[in-house]
Amino acid sequence: SPSSRGPRVPHRGFLASSPPQPMDDGVDAHDDGADEGNFLYGTDINETRVVREFHQFIKTFRLADASDGQPHYIQLLHRRWEETMQKEKGIKFPVDGLHIFEFSKSLYDHMVSFPTEVIPIFDRELWNLSVRELRAEPEDLGTCQVQVHSLCENDSKIMRCMNPSDIERLISLKGIVIRCSDLVPDMLSAVFRCSMEDCKNEVAVALSHWTIEEPTRCEGCGSSHSFQIVHNECTFADRQVLKLQETPELVPEGETPQNVAVCCFDDLVDQVRPGDRVEVTGIYRASPVRPIRNWKQCSAVYRTYIDAISVAAERKGQIDAAPDDMIGMLQGPRPKLSQEPDLDPETNSEEDIKWNRRVRALAAERDDDGKSTVLGKLVQSFAPSIFEEDEVKRGLISQLFGGTPKAPGASKHRARPEIHALLCGDPSTAKSQLLQYAYKLAPRGIYTSGKGSSAVGLTASINKDPITKDLVLESGALVLADRGVCCIDEFDKMDENARAILHEAMEQQTVSVAKAGIVASLNARASILASANPKDSSYDPKMSVVENIHLPKNLMTRFDFIWLMLDKRNRDSDKRLAEHLISMYSESGMKAKVQPAIEPELFRRYISFAKRWVFPEVSDEAAEALVKSYTDLRNQGSSREVITATPRNLESLIRISESLARAELREVVLASDVAEALRLLKVATYAAAVDPETGLIDMEQLIVGVGAARRKRQRELEALLQEVLAERAQSGSMLTVDSVKLVVNERLGERKEQLANDGEFFGALRVAEEQGLVRRQGRQIEVR
């Protein structure tokens, strides 16, 4: 009979013990004598009863809300085998722990208390059931591995509350993955060959209790210690070690987060990336540590780790497309929303489909004029506790959606779809609050502060792996925020070395590391949202934005939006702001509090849906509008020596237009999107680029750091100084710095122009020195 035979393939190597031999065919019979069957050694588990209850569970369990039909797990079993291309490789079979608890508390308790013994029985019996249900030959089906997930609340542990009593029990744990090791081969069985010339006897030894014992005596020739391992004929499994850290909300006050190692095998390898929030279900184990290698003595303190059985990513609006999937979508034909790929039950779970329907309904809402209302609702729901600032919120929403990713062409050039924004302004204008809200809404985000961030903290640090002792790269904030948002508070107080790294990350979207023999280029496709205070704490409107913010000029041009958040004194708006703030604390205000139109979870899902399924393309009408907008911006300064737009501004316009179309789940960028993008760009960056001396837009001051009017005055001063020096040199009188400055200011007074201050005068004198026209000795000047 099929149940009397076991599967051919070596069975679940990571549990380190072969499954007990299957029972006879009478397991389904409900005879009373079954309770007197075999007890597993060292436990109070009756194997016959466990087998019987598991069979009943798989064959009879139905979901509460399911219509009458086949049992849930029988359906799942058939579906899993149908999806498997190579049946001899077997299947992974997910089982919900809460379903087992609901069906039989005793079976659940046995599984949690003795997982090393019970789970191999589940694996074996699932294989037996598969042979019967599919009516297949035993040789055609590979092993079945049961992956238990979602345990009861008592068995969902917090990292700092795990005790020695939990060792060898099944537990589940939530945390953030902070490091993934490289893949290493884990030996399941070894082949030894006798080294004697006339013998060459081969012996296969399986893994038992985490060790493989080398045979000491050859049965062929009787020689002692003559065996050598044959590596090519050994069998290996994939193994990876994850480092899991406590989630910030679970860390008590004043404590530092704790870590635990998680060992993953086979298909669990490379399931998650650093930065992902995961729930791991596995067996909590302890392994001895040898203080001195090659000695048999072990330390009395054991090292603990979790032997993973299932790893589930917490998908709170996570961007569901895997990186490989995204690349395929960029290069091939993208699915259209009208084809409803997001509602396909084969690729999406029931919960995802339910959320996707809500997202589609939200985007389909229209007002009386037939216009989409979703963007207005998103603005109202973004940081509702912050008073007004609707334009800034609209800009930050467009940053969260981002532009359409372009497939790299033959030149491997990648057009950046991410939008960068800088909030600059007076204290107490809610800059940090907006940053915090964007960080919480972003499906993948990292929050860091300028003063507390070092160069390696942003990019990657090199540490020694505790197991292999090799040097390994640990990802920094920019790499962990890949395909997400990296929020940097107090940007102006950041160290110069750390800030220099952002030049590459913001435009090329990579971080290059060359240190300690490791040369690597890491992806950092993150949108950067930074906030900065002006140099003297409050913004001085008489100075340009570059003089107010103490930042490198070429870094400023990489921001698509530069928002000036100024604390303007206005009696009416001050009163409205005060009433808004008081209403958040008063009783009447709390009662009249309006709930946001879109709750945060739906907001997050909406962003994920748009980034996963919507890829707007620029229509011909929008392309003409983009060209016209750009040429109009360029021509603003045609009569003066002023640059009013750069090609980077054109790229910003394209990105913002695409993000606005994406926010309404449209697959075509319209001229109205371009007009709105141009308006946002003018409200933000162009308001910041106004030259305070002329009142005109001058983009070159963001590049050079000096406005056009200031540059013109410097050239005039340099010409006037050289003219004065030439005249005084002919008279032969002694020249001093003070006398020359006096003459220059007299000439400026005659022309009715502003007198030169010390900075301007010495700047012009320095230029004359560099050109070799004069030589200065102390306060004296010698004309050449």
C-alpha positions as a printed Julia matrix, in Angstrom:
784×3 Matrix{Float64}:
   0.0     0.0     0.0
   1.26    3.57   -0.62
   1.19    4.57    3.03
   3.63    1.82    3.96
   6.33    3.38    1.82
   8.18    6.62    2.55
   9.19    9.3     0.05
  12.44    8.68   -1.82
  14.1    12.06   -1.27
  16.02   12.74    2.01
  13.49   14.25    4.34
  13.67   17.8     5.77
  17.34   17.91    6.56
  17.13   20.94    8.82
  15.19   19.06   11.51
  18.23   16.8    11.73
  16.4    13.56   12.3
  14.82   11.12    9.9
  11.04   10.7    10.36
   9.79    7.66   12.23
   8.58    4.77   10.08
   4.98    5.18    8.88
   2.19    3.29   10.55
   0.15    0.62    8.81
  -3.0     1.38    6.81
  -5.25    1.22    9.83
  -4.69    4.83   10.87
  -8.09    5.92    9.61
  -9.96    3.3    11.63
 -11.47    4.79   14.78
 -10.74    1.74   16.9
 -10.45    2.18   20.65
  -7.23    0.24   20.78
  -5.43    2.94   18.8
  -4.81    4.94   21.99
  -2.56    2.16   23.22
  -0.13    2.58   20.31
   3.5     3.66   20.32
   4.62    6.58   22.46
   7.51    8.59   21.04
  10.64    8.19   23.16
  11.07   10.95   25.77
   7.6    12.42   25.2
   3.98   11.84   26.2
   2.89   11.81   22.55
   0.89    8.88   21.22
   1.98    8.66   17.59
  -1.15    6.81   16.44
  -3.44    9.46   17.9
  -1.37   12.31   16.34
  -1.57   10.6    12.91
  -5.33   10.05   13.25
  -6.07   13.64   14.35
  -3.91   15.08   11.56
  -5.73   12.97    8.94
  -9.09   14.14   10.31
  -7.91   17.78   10.34
  -6.76   17.73    6.69
  -9.85   15.82    5.49
 -12.57   17.67    7.41
 -11.46   21.23    8.28
 -13.54   23.94    6.59
 -13.26   27.72    6.93
 -16.13   29.41    8.79
 -17.09   31.75    5.92
 -16.55   29.2     3.11
 -19.5    27.82    1.16
 -20.06   24.06    1.24
 -17.55   22.23   -0.89
 -14.33   20.32   -0.48
 -12.41   20.77    2.8
 -10.04   23.75    2.75
  -6.74   21.84    3.05
  -7.73   19.13    0.54
  -8.39   21.92   -2.01
  -5.05   23.54   -1.09
  -3.25   20.18   -1.47
  -4.61   19.64   -4.98
  -3.77   23.25   -5.94
  -0.19   22.97   -4.66
   0.49   19.77   -6.62
  -1.06   21.28   -9.77
   1.19   24.36   -9.51
   4.32   22.2    -9.09
   6.09   21.65  -12.4
   8.44   18.91  -11.11
   6.45   16.7    -8.76
   9.52   14.68   -7.74
  10.86   17.82   -5.99
   7.87   17.9    -3.63
   5.8    20.78   -2.25
   5.79   23.24    0.64
   2.39   23.15    2.37
   1.34   26.13    4.58
  -0.84   25.26    7.58
  -2.38   27.9     9.85
  -1.61   27.12   13.52
  -4.88   28.79   14.59
  -6.82   26.31   12.41
  -5.12   23.39   14.21
  -5.92   25.0    17.59
  -9.56   25.48   16.56
  -9.8    21.84   15.4
  -7.92   20.07   18.22
  -6.25   21.73   21.19
  -4.35   18.54   22.11
  -2.84   18.26   18.59
  -1.82   21.94   18.75
  -0.2    21.47   22.18
   1.76   18.43   20.96
   2.98   20.39   17.91
   4.12   23.4    19.98
   5.73   21.37   22.79
   7.52   18.74   20.65
   7.9    20.2    17.13
  11.03   18.16   16.31
   9.02   14.93   16.7
   5.54   15.99   15.53
   6.29   18.06   12.4
   8.13   15.16   10.63
   5.01   13.04   11.3
   2.89   15.79    9.67
   5.28   15.78    6.67
   5.11   12.01    6.27
   1.33   11.76    6.62
   0.77   14.63    4.19
   2.82   12.65    1.64
   0.66    9.57    2.34
  -2.51   11.65    1.84
  -1.09   13.11   -1.4
  -0.43    9.62   -2.8
  -4.03    8.59   -2.04
  -5.74   11.81   -3.14
  -3.81   12.09   -6.43
  -3.85    8.29   -7.0
  -0.22    8.63   -8.04
   2.73    6.25   -7.9
   4.82    6.82   -4.73
   7.98    7.18   -6.84
   6.47   10.16   -8.73
   5.87   12.37   -5.68
   8.62   14.13   -3.77
   8.6    15.12   -0.11
   5.93   17.31    1.48
   7.03   19.91    4.02
   4.43   21.41    6.34
   5.1    25.1     7.05
   3.2    26.11   10.18
   2.47   29.83   10.63
   0.25   32.12   12.75
   0.46   30.58   16.24
  -1.74   31.53   19.19
  -1.04   34.66   21.18
   0.63   32.69   24.04
   3.22   31.29   21.6
   3.87   34.64   19.85
   6.89   35.73   21.86
   8.59   39.08   22.36
  12.34   38.84   21.83
  13.34   39.99   25.32
  10.8    37.65   27.01
  12.18   34.36   25.65
  13.37   31.99   28.39
  15.32   28.7    28.56
  11.91   27.01   29.02
  11.11   27.94   25.39
  14.06   25.94   24.0
  12.96   23.13   21.64
   9.44   24.62   21.46
   7.64   26.13   18.46
   7.4    29.93   18.74
   6.63   32.88   16.47
   8.48   36.19   16.6
   8.1    39.6    14.92
  11.01   41.85   14.04
  12.95   43.79   11.42
  15.58   42.01    9.31
  18.83   43.99    9.63
  21.23   41.58    7.94
  21.11   38.58    5.59
  24.19   36.37    5.35
  25.46   34.84    2.13
  24.19   31.42    1.05
  26.19   28.58    2.56
  25.87   24.85    1.74
  24.62   22.74    4.63
  25.58   19.04    4.42
  22.69   16.56    4.68
  24.57   13.35    3.96
  28.22   12.51    3.33
  29.92    9.76    1.3
  33.18    8.3     2.67
  35.56    6.17    0.58
  38.25    3.82    1.93
  41.7     5.07    0.91
  43.28    1.58    0.65
  44.44    0.78   -2.89
  42.68   -2.58   -3.25
  39.48   -1.68   -1.31
  37.79    1.67   -2.32
  34.74    0.73   -0.25
  32.12    3.58   -0.1
  29.85    4.29    2.89
  27.02    6.91    2.97
  26.37    8.54    6.38
  23.26   10.73    6.99
  23.06   13.78    9.25
  22.07   12.84   12.79
  21.64   15.36   15.63
  23.54   18.09   13.72
  26.68   15.93   13.2
  27.96   13.43   10.66
  30.05   10.7    12.27
  32.97    9.46   10.19
  33.12    5.62   10.15
  36.18    4.39   12.05
  36.49    0.86   10.62
  36.15   -0.3     7.0
  33.96   -3.39    6.64
  35.56   -4.25    3.28
  39.23   -4.55    4.27
  39.08   -4.13    8.06
  41.39   -1.06    8.11
  40.97    1.53   10.87
  40.64    5.3    10.19
  41.16    4.83    6.44
  38.11    6.77    5.2
  38.23   10.03    3.2
  35.2    12.19    2.41
  34.1    12.45   -1.25
  32.72   15.98   -1.58
  31.24   15.62   -5.07
  28.9    12.83   -3.97
  27.66   14.47   -0.75
  24.21   16.12   -0.68
  23.82   19.73    0.48
  20.93   22.09    1.26
  20.88   25.9     1.08
  21.34   27.68    4.38
  21.21   31.36    5.31
  21.39   33.21    8.62
  19.22   36.3     9.21
  19.74   38.82   11.97
  16.38   39.87   13.4
  15.97   43.0    15.54
  13.07   44.04   17.76
  10.57   46.46   16.24
  10.91   50.0    17.69
   7.39   50.0    19.21
   8.21   46.9    21.34
  11.4    48.33   22.89
  10.82   49.59   26.5
  11.87   53.11   27.48
  15.61   53.56   27.82
  16.44   50.1    26.44
  18.32   49.19   23.29
  16.75   46.76   20.78
  17.75   43.1    21.07
  18.75   40.76   18.24
  18.29   37.07   17.51
  19.76   34.86   14.78
  17.39   32.98   12.45
  18.57   29.99   10.37
  16.69   29.57    7.08
  16.87   26.5     4.86
  15.78   25.46    1.34
  12.96   27.65   -0.04
  13.05   30.13    2.91
  16.45   31.34    1.68
  16.41   34.83    0.06
  12.73   35.33    0.92
  13.31   38.69    2.65
  15.62   41.67    2.32
  17.25   43.85    5.02
  14.72   46.43    6.2
  11.67   44.12    5.89
   9.35   43.56    8.85
   8.75   39.83    9.17
   7.04   37.25   11.37
   9.17   34.12   11.82
   7.71   30.82   13.04
  10.3    28.24   14.06
  11.9    26.11   16.75
  13.91   27.94   19.41
  17.18   26.01   19.72
  20.4    26.16   21.72
  23.76   25.0    20.42
  27.0    24.51   22.41
  29.95   26.84   21.83
  33.55   25.68   21.81
  35.71   28.44   23.33
  38.81   27.03   21.62
  38.43   25.6    18.13
  39.3    21.89   17.68
  38.91   21.23   21.41
  36.15   18.93   22.58
  35.39   21.04   25.65
  32.28   23.22   25.37
  31.3    26.43   27.15
  28.56   26.17   29.78
  26.73   29.1    28.09
  24.9    28.04   24.93
  24.21   30.14   21.84
  20.5    30.37   20.95
  18.91   30.82   17.55
  15.63   30.13   15.75
  15.36   27.26   13.28
  12.85   28.79   10.82
   9.88   26.78    9.53
   8.06   29.71    7.88
   8.92   33.38    7.28
   6.05   35.76    6.46
   6.66   39.39    5.5
   4.38   41.89    7.26
   2.73   43.4     4.2
   1.32   46.62    5.6
   1.01   48.2     2.19
   4.39   46.81    1.2
   5.26   47.34   -2.47
   4.44   43.82   -3.51
   6.43   43.62   -6.74
   9.7    41.81   -6.2
  12.75   43.51   -7.79
  13.05   40.8   -10.49
   9.35   41.13  -11.24
   9.7    44.92  -11.58
  12.57   44.58  -14.07
  10.51   42.17  -16.17
   7.55   44.57  -16.12
   9.77   47.49  -17.21
  11.21   45.63  -20.2
   8.11   43.72  -21.34
   4.57   44.97  -22.05
   3.08   46.39  -18.86
  -0.37   45.11  -17.8
  -3.18   47.64  -18.21
  -5.51   48.45  -15.33
  -8.51   47.6   -17.56
  -7.21   43.99  -17.68
  -7.61   43.87  -13.86
  -4.33   42.04  -13.08
  -4.69   43.12   -9.42
  -7.96   41.15   -9.08
  -6.53   37.86  -10.38
  -7.07   35.24   -7.61
  -4.13   33.15   -8.86
  -1.55   35.87   -8.12
  -3.29   37.82   -5.31
  -4.69   36.69   -1.97
  -8.33   37.28   -1.0
  -7.37   40.06    1.42
  -5.32   41.86   -1.26
  -8.19   41.65   -3.76
 -10.57   43.14   -1.15
  -8.19   46.1    -0.58
  -7.62   46.53   -4.32
 -11.38   46.82   -4.9
 -11.55   49.58   -2.25
  -8.63   51.4    -3.91
 -10.32   51.23   -7.34
 -13.62   52.51   -5.87
 -11.79   55.43   -4.2
 -10.07   56.43   -7.46
 -13.37   56.19   -9.4
 -15.17   58.8    -7.25
 -16.15   62.01   -9.13
 -17.65   65.36   -8.13
 -20.63   67.12   -9.8
 -18.41   68.43  -12.63
 -17.1    64.94  -13.38
 -13.59   65.65  -11.99
 -11.71   63.15   -9.84
 -11.86   63.95   -6.11
  -9.16   61.55   -4.92
  -6.24   64.02   -4.95
  -8.16   66.49   -2.78
  -9.03   63.71   -0.33
  -5.41   62.58   -0.21
  -4.3    66.15    0.63
  -6.95   66.41    3.4
  -5.89   63.04    4.85
  -2.14   63.81    4.77
  -1.15   65.13    8.23
  -4.68   66.45    9.08
  -3.42   67.84   12.4
  -1.09   70.31   10.58
  -2.73   73.62    9.75
  -3.07   74.48    6.02
   0.24   74.11    4.04
  -1.84   72.38    1.33
   0.71   73.12   -1.42
   3.53   71.47    0.55
   1.29   68.45    1.27
   0.44   68.18   -2.44
   4.17   68.19   -3.26
   4.93   65.51   -0.63
   2.07   63.32   -1.93
   3.51   63.54   -5.46
   6.88   62.52   -3.95
   5.32   59.41   -2.33
   3.84   58.28   -5.67
   6.95   59.07   -7.75
   7.34   59.03  -11.54
   7.21   56.09  -13.93
  10.34   53.9   -13.78
  11.98   53.68  -17.22
  13.65   50.53  -18.52
  17.44   50.99  -18.87
  18.31   51.32  -22.55
  21.31   50.05  -24.51
  23.56   52.61  -22.8
  22.43   51.27  -19.37
  21.44   54.85  -18.45
  18.64   54.91  -15.87
  16.3    57.9   -15.81
  15.52   58.71  -12.19
  11.78   58.39  -11.37
  12.19   59.4    -7.69
  11.32   62.96   -6.6
  13.51   64.72   -4.0
  12.17   67.51   -1.76
  13.75   69.96    0.7
  11.71   71.78    3.37
  13.45   74.96    4.48
  12.2    77.68    6.75
  11.67   79.18   10.15
  11.43   77.14   13.35
   7.95   75.93   14.42
   6.58   75.61   10.89
   5.87   71.82   11.27
   8.74   70.67    9.02
   9.66   67.68   11.2
   5.99   66.74   11.67
   5.48   66.59    7.9
   8.63   64.45    7.64
   7.36   62.06   10.31
   3.99   61.72    8.58
   5.56   61.02    5.18
   7.82   58.4     6.84
   4.83   56.63    8.44
   2.81   56.64    5.21
   5.61   55.45    2.93
   5.34   51.67    2.33
   9.11   51.48    2.84
  10.9    54.27    4.69
  13.85   55.16    6.91
  14.0    58.17    9.26
  17.33   59.67   10.32
  18.63   62.92   11.76
  21.44   64.97   10.25
  23.65   65.29   13.32
  23.28   61.62   14.26
  24.15   60.29   10.79
  27.67   59.43    9.69
  28.85   58.64    6.17
  28.93   54.86    6.78
  25.56   55.03    8.56
  24.0    56.4     5.38
  25.77   54.07    2.92
  27.25   50.8     4.21
  29.51   49.74    7.04
  31.94   46.81    7.11
  31.67   44.39   10.02
  33.04   40.96   10.83
  30.49   38.17   10.48
  30.26   36.41   13.89
  29.89   32.94   12.31
  32.19   32.91    9.27
  34.56   35.65   10.61
  34.59   37.2     7.11
  34.2    40.91    6.44
  30.61   41.66    5.35
  28.77   44.8     4.22
  25.89   46.0     6.41
  23.43   48.26    4.62
  23.01   51.86    5.75
  19.93   54.13    5.71
  19.99   54.98    1.97
  20.34   51.32    0.93
  17.65   50.14    3.38
  15.29   52.8     1.95
  15.72   51.42   -1.6
  12.41   51.93   -3.52
  11.12   53.95   -0.56
  11.57   57.32    1.15
  14.62   58.37    3.2
  13.7    61.23    5.55
  16.64   63.3     6.84
  15.85   65.83    9.57
  18.22   68.72   10.48
  19.83   68.46    7.04
  21.85   71.68    7.55
  23.62   70.25   10.63
  24.85   67.18    8.78
  28.58   66.46    8.61
  30.26   67.53    5.35
  31.58   63.98    4.68
  28.12   62.47    5.12
  26.54   65.1     2.87
  29.06   64.48    0.08
  27.73   60.93   -0.29
  24.29   62.24   -1.23
  25.56   63.68   -4.56
  25.83   60.21   -6.09
  22.79   58.75   -4.33
  20.45   61.56   -5.42
  21.24   61.52   -9.15
  22.81   58.13  -10.04
  20.68   56.28   -7.42
  23.62   54.11   -6.32
  26.1    54.06   -3.46
  29.63   52.98   -4.36
  31.82   51.45   -1.66
  35.52   50.66   -1.98
  37.04   49.77    1.38
  38.74   46.85    3.14
  39.07   44.88   -0.09
  35.31   45.12   -0.82
  34.39   47.03   -3.99
  30.63   47.22   -4.55
  27.94   49.42   -6.01
  24.71   49.22   -3.99
  21.25   50.32   -5.14
  19.87   53.4    -3.36
  16.76   54.15   -5.43
  15.25   56.25   -2.64
  13.38   59.55   -2.66
  15.1    61.94   -0.26
  12.94   64.21    1.89
  15.09   66.62    3.91
  14.33   69.51    6.25
  16.76   72.32    7.07
  16.79   75.44    9.21
  18.28   78.68    7.84
  21.83   79.66    8.84
  20.81   82.17   11.53
  17.8    80.13   12.69
  15.22   82.44   11.05
  14.91   83.08    7.31
  16.19   86.48    6.12
  14.13   87.6     3.1
  16.84   90.15    2.14
  19.23   87.26    1.34
  18.9    84.59   -1.34
  17.94   81.0    -0.47
  21.54   79.83   -1.02
  22.87   82.38    1.48
  20.14   81.47    3.97
  20.76   77.71    3.8
  24.34   76.68    4.37
  24.39   73.84    1.81
  26.58   72.99   -1.22
  25.19   74.69   -4.35
  25.35   71.61   -6.59
  23.39   69.61   -3.99
  20.59   72.2    -4.08
  20.0    71.68   -7.83
  19.31   67.96   -7.27
  16.13   68.74   -5.31
  12.97   68.85   -7.44
  11.13   70.84   -4.79
  12.63   73.45   -2.45
   9.76   74.54   -0.19
  10.13   77.79    1.77
   8.04   77.46    4.94
   8.09   80.97    6.39
   6.42   82.16    9.59
   4.61   85.19    8.12
   2.85   87.5    10.57
  -0.79   87.93    9.55
  -3.52   88.67   12.09
  -6.24   86.59   10.4
  -4.11   83.52    9.66
  -2.52   83.69   13.16
  -5.98   83.63   14.71
  -7.09   80.66   12.56
  -3.89   78.77   13.46
  -4.41   79.43   17.19
  -8.04   78.22   16.99
  -6.92   75.07   15.1
  -4.27   74.27   17.73
  -6.62   74.91   20.67
  -9.31   72.7    19.09
  -6.91   69.73   19.28
  -6.86   70.03   23.11
 -10.27   71.47   24.09
 -13.34   69.3    24.81
 -15.56   70.98   22.2
 -12.77   70.74   19.63
 -12.28   67.01   20.3
 -16.01   66.4    19.75
 -16.06   68.39   16.51
 -12.9    66.7    15.25
 -13.31   65.64   11.64
 -12.01   62.19   10.7
  -9.67   62.13    7.66
 -11.39   61.13    4.4
  -8.94   58.24    3.92
  -7.63   56.23    6.89
  -3.82   55.68    7.01
  -3.98   51.94    6.14
  -6.04   52.61    2.98
  -3.73   55.56    2.15
  -0.7    53.24    2.36
  -2.44   50.58    0.27
  -3.41   53.22   -2.31
   0.24   54.31   -2.72
   1.37   50.67   -3.02
  -1.33   49.9    -5.57
  -0.34   52.91   -7.71
   3.38   52.04   -7.59
   2.68   48.38   -8.36
   0.14   48.59  -11.18
   0.04   52.14  -12.63
   2.69   53.31  -15.12
   1.54   56.59  -16.76
   2.89   57.47  -20.2
   3.23   61.01  -21.54
   0.64   61.73  -24.25
   1.44   63.88  -27.33
  -0.66   66.69  -25.89
   1.27   66.57  -22.6
   4.61   66.4   -24.48
   3.78   69.65  -26.32
   2.73   71.27  -23.03
   6.05   70.19  -21.44
   8.09   71.68  -24.3
   6.12   74.93  -24.17
   6.41   75.18  -20.35
  10.17   74.64  -20.49
  10.79   77.15  -23.3
   8.62   79.72  -21.49
  10.68   79.24  -18.35
  13.93   79.62  -20.32
  12.72   82.77  -22.07
  11.86   84.55  -18.82
  15.47   85.73  -18.65
  16.27   86.16  -22.36
  16.95   89.9   -22.12
  19.22   89.58  -19.09
  22.26   87.51  -18.11
  20.0    85.23  -16.1
  19.33   81.45  -16.23
  15.7    80.76  -15.31
  15.54   77.0   -16.06
  17.92   74.08  -16.53
  17.36   70.63  -18.12
  17.03   69.28  -14.56
  13.89   71.41  -14.19
  12.45   69.81  -17.34
  13.1    66.33  -15.89
  11.44   67.45  -12.64
   8.38   68.6   -14.6
   8.1    65.18  -16.29
   8.42   63.3   -12.99
   5.87   65.49  -11.15
   3.37   65.23  -14.05
   3.66   61.42  -14.0
   3.2    61.28  -10.22
   0.03   63.44  -10.4
  -1.43   61.1   -13.05
  -0.44   58.12  -10.9
  -2.2    59.61   -7.86
  -5.5    59.46   -9.83
  -4.68   55.94  -11.18
  -4.53   57.24  -14.75
  -2.25   55.6   -17.32
  -1.9    58.71  -19.52
  -0.34   62.05  -18.51
  -2.6    64.93  -19.63
  -1.83   68.6   -20.29
  -3.7    69.44  -17.05
  -1.11   67.37  -15.1
   1.7    69.38  -16.74
  -0.01   72.66  -15.83
  -0.41   71.53  -12.18
   3.23   70.31  -12.08
   4.41   73.69  -13.42
   2.29   75.49  -10.81
   3.75   73.36   -7.97
   7.29   73.94   -9.29
   6.69   77.71   -9.37
   5.12   77.75   -5.89
   8.09   75.8    -4.48
  11.45   76.02   -6.24
  10.85   79.21   -8.21
   9.65   81.06   -5.12
  12.92   79.97   -3.5
  15.0    81.08   -6.51
  13.87   84.72   -6.53
  16.87   87.07   -6.35
  16.11   89.43   -3.4
  17.98   92.32   -5.06
  16.14   92.28   -8.4
  12.94   90.38   -7.53
  13.51   88.17  -10.59
  13.81   84.39  -10.86
  17.45   83.35  -11.25
  18.12   79.6   -11.26
  21.86   80.19  -11.6
  22.13   81.3    -7.99
  21.24   77.73   -7.01
  24.12   76.54   -9.22
  26.74   79.26   -8.63
  25.5    80.58   -5.31
  25.44   84.25   -6.43
  22.55   86.05   -8.13
  22.81   87.82  -11.49
  22.62   91.34   -9.99
  25.41   90.52   -7.52
  27.59   89.11  -10.31
  27.09   92.26  -12.42
  28.03   94.54   -9.48
  31.2    92.51   -8.81
  32.32   92.92  -12.43
  31.66   96.7   -12.28
  33.66   97.04   -9.03
  36.6    95.1   -10.49
  36.69   97.41  -13.56
  36.41  100.55  -11.4
  39.23   99.41   -9.05
  41.57   98.7   -11.97
  40.77  102.15  -13.42
  41.58  103.9   -10.09
  44.82  101.9    -9.64
  45.99  102.85  -13.15
  45.36  106.59  -12.49
  47.09  106.62   -9.07
  50.07  104.67  -10.4
  50.74  107.44  -13.0
  50.74  110.13  -10.28
  53.46  108.12   -8.48
  51.94  108.63   -5.02
  52.1   105.97   -2.29
  49.04  103.67   -2.4
  47.38  102.2     0.67
  44.31  100.0     0.96
  42.32  102.73    2.76
  43.17  105.47    0.23
  42.2   103.3    -2.76
  38.91  102.27   -1.09
  38.15  105.96   -0.36
  38.65  106.9    -4.03
  36.52  103.95   -5.24
  33.65  104.97   -2.93
  33.94  108.63   -4.08
  33.5   107.49   -7.71
  30.51  105.29   -6.71
  28.99  108.28   -4.87
  29.33  110.42   -8.0
  27.43  107.74   -9.96
  24.78  107.65   -7.16
  25.38  103.91   -6.58
  25.62  101.95   -3.33
  29.06  102.26   -1.69
  31.31   99.18   -1.63
  31.52   97.32    1.68
  34.7    95.56    2.89
  33.72   92.18    1.43
  33.05   93.57   -2.05
  36.19   95.77   -2.09
  38.58   93.05   -0.93
  36.96   90.6    -3.37
  37.73   92.97   -6.26
  41.27   93.54   -4.91
  41.84   89.77   -4.72
  40.83   89.41   -8.38
  43.31   92.16   -9.35
  46.06   90.32   -7.41
  45.25   87.02   -9.14
  45.5    88.74  -12.53
  48.97   90.06  -11.58
  48.02   93.76  -11.74
  48.97   94.62   -8.13
  50.95   93.26   -5.21
  49.82   93.85   -1.63
  52.2    94.11    1.33
  50.29   94.61    4.57
  48.2    97.76    4.07
  50.34   99.01    1.1
  49.62   98.34   -2.57
  52.24   98.24   -5.32
  51.02   98.59   -8.93
  52.91   96.53  -11.51
